[in-house]
Amino acid sequence: MAQKLTLPDWSQSLRELGCEEELSRHILRLVASRDPGGAALLLRRHRGELLARLHQAGRQVDLADFLLYHLKQMERTEQHANTESDPGMG
């Protein structure tokens, strides 16, 4: 059987989830008044926001990788051009 969470457990967990104070209070009121459906709706909404931020961060990491790749290519092109134009290297 699953362990029952106390309101302080809920409060701590919501803080760790990054819920703003107003959202946490609203969810805690719903939990305390035994409205799991209402609390779940708000928690699902917050989860969706977290996932959206995660996906955005993933796209930003991909873009950073793309730009770093192009900078590396520019470096190689510059090094290659400098080697060809250096009379002492041939």
Order of alpha helices (4+ residues) and beta strands (2+ residues): alpha-alpha-alpha
